[in-house]
């Protein structure tokens, strides 16, 4: 099964919330990959954490993830 990125967020906590919400809506996102050193929040650059789903779920999952992220950002402001 091939996976494709749907959204990228700078905050790992937001990425985890998005993953849980996507699962709750029936999508199958990849779990965040740990690949760093202790105390290093992100070895993949300042762009943040990428959330990926199977290719056949990309369109619907992208819409949901963008809406959820917008709600999270609006509420934190």
N, C-alpha and C positions, 0 to 999 in steps of 0.2 A: 504494500500500500504506500503510495506516495503522498507526502504531506507538503503543504504550501503555507507560507506566512500570510496572516490576515491583518495583523496589527503589531505595532511596536510601541512599547511604553518604557519610560525611563525608570519607573518605580517597580521593583520586584513584587511588592505587595499588591499593586494594581494588576500586575500580570497574573498573579495567583487568584485574585478575585475573579478576573475575567475567565480564567480556565474553569473555575468552579461553576460560574454562571453558565458558561457554554455547555458544560456537562449536564447541568440541571435542565437545559433546554434540548437535550438529546444529541448534542454534537460530541465529537471524539477528539478533543485537542490533545496534543502531546504534553506530557508533564514537563515542567521546567528542568532543564539539564543543569546539573551542578558540574562545573568544570573549572572552578577557580581555586584559589588558595584561601584559607581561613582569613577573614577580615577584608578580603578584596571583593567588593560587591558585584563587579562586573568586569570580566576579562574581554568582553566582546566589543568594547568601545563605549563612547558616551551616548550612543543612540538608544541604548537600553535593551530590553528583553523582547524577544519576538515570540508571538503566540502563533502556533501552527495547527492546522486541521487537515484532515484528508482532502485531497483535491476536489472530490465531488461535493464537499460541504462548504467550499470557499465562499461562494456568493452569499448564501444565507447567513453563514457565521460572521462574515465581514460586517454585514448590516447590523447584526445584533451587537457585536463587539464595539463598533463605533458608537452606537446608541448608549451602551452601558458606560463606555469611557466618558462620553459627553456628560452623562448624568453624574458620574463620580467627580469629574472636574468641576462641574457647576456647583455641586453641593459642598465641595471643599473650599470654594472661593468665598 
